[in-house]
Amino acid sequence: MPIFPDSLKPLEPGDVVGVAAPASCFDADLFEKGLEALRGCGFEVRVPKPAYLRQGYLAGSDQERARAFMELWEDPEVKAVLCARGGYGVLRILPLLDFDRLARTSKVFVGYSDITGLMQALMERCGLPVFHGPVITGLGRNPAHAKSLARRLSGEWPSEWGLEDPYIITPGSAAGLLAGGNLATLCHLAGTPFQPDFAGKIVFLEDVGEAPYRIDRMLTHLRLCGMLNGMSGILLGSFYNCGADGEIRRVLADRLGGLGVPVLGGFPAGHGPENKTFPMGTPVKLDADQASLTFRNP
Amino acid sequence: MPIFPDSLKPLEPGDVVGVAAPASCFDADLFEKGLEALRGCGFEVRVPKPAYLRQGYLAGSDQERARAFMELWEDPEVKAVLCARGGYGVLRILPLLDFDRLARTSKVFVGYSDITGLMQALMERCGLPVFHGPVITGLGRNPAHAKSLARRLSGEWPSEWGLEDPYIITPGSAAGLLAGGNLATLCHLAGTPFQPDFAGKIVFLEDVGEAPYRIDRMLTHLRLCGMLNGMSGILLGSFYNCGADGEIRRVLADRLGGLGVPVLGGFPAGHGPENKTFPMGTPVKLDADQASLTFRNP
């Protein structure tokens, strides 16, 4: 039975998909290829002009990026918002966004990596589900990924997801809303007004290009700042270019294995070769024994 | 007039200098060279056996590193504690240290980089001054640095320190206790019980090997979590291998220039070629207009 978050409308052919650039500026060729792949899935793709702004490594000033995001979100013709790229920059605009206004509209939103900060805020401050999935430049690199993204956003969804290559750090099962995202980004929310509340949640974590000692430092930070207090379970995505598999899994087991909740690794999402689209801010059951994740509406 | 923190005794020839390894394991050759350089300055150098322990990238388990540090600190024969290496690991032992016990003893302590977490805790929880300066493996790389370190620890100190190659981000002058250290390490204290209290302080910051957008992310994090609220001034050390000078200075100016306090860059300390030894947790006057730092006892 297909599962799609109750409060959102699945996309239909011809729907307008808007593109936001709340973070880094991006490579124009990859971006155009990504847009093309998205159009090839039958959507009308709209890129407001501010997305093309540049200010150093950012896609425009903080004010410009925040305003462009608000406008795109509030455009009633836009049925879904995808992100041009992650990188960095969301942290700078979080204080400039009006979440009360954003909460008045619910629509499909997709992102990952640095976009984690925005996704967490949309989930917690607006009560909205969001989708963890590719950005436009990622689709430019892997145009074939656009088709599976489009299927997901159109509501085609397996309710149960078995992991093909799982590793179990702590057995058991747990239920809760799915939350989390990029580990480094979550660390940089620690102690801020945007620190996530993971109590009762299944926490998804992934990262890229960080040495094992740095992953250790980040996880130790999450523990020390209380961000992991009361969470129900942990789902690990890819830790891509983060050192040898064996070493990074030892670090993950050392830092997350003694927390008294099920911890399941090998979920094919994040910066690795596979970055499947899945909803967050929606209820899931994590079963580490069966190495499966079950999505369900409340 | 030489200035040495009031509450500490300058070292004398023949004094016992103890070596702690609260963080990463280290290269044995560099370490031995560093010890040799230190002995060459006339100190008796003591390395307790636990310093040589290894557990992955750490110099022993958390319990072993914490216990070894407590024992070395409480050894009455040891007049000063230097660190084998920074790297990573202090964050893991902070909750295991007994700061009430540590506060009963005051002695010379030197470190930087990852040791920042321990230095901040000794300053804030024990009310002790500490020294920002080389670790043993650093002395192994630059044995010539041992002589200037030894002079500083022996109380030979210029009260006023003019910067040779300064850059002024915000003019003005300010006074306060000197605090801070490695920027990345400070970020990973955000939201934890060990988050520094910089109110009224002159905050020293330095880092190594982080791209400009990452330095931006860290400084934005410090701002958002309130760590910089109420601080009196900012002193910038080296940002070594953090991108082109011009770009990193633009990032520092963008993130620190609008905070309403003097910000002076170019202090020759941190991971760069020069890592001068200076006291923290002691009163200083920062004069951005004159590009100088004046150390003074209360």
Interface residues (C-beta under 8 A of the other chain):
Chain A: S24 G56 Y57 G87 Y88 L91 R92 L94 P95 C187 H188 A190 G191 T192 P193 F194 Q195 P212 Y213 R214 D216 R217 M218 T220 H221 L224 C225 G226 M227 E247 R250
Chain B: S24 G56 Y57 G87 Y88 L91 R92 L94 P95 C187 H188 A190 G191 T192 P193 F194 Q195 P212 Y213 R214 D216 R217 M218 T220 H221 L224 C225 G226 M227 E247 R250
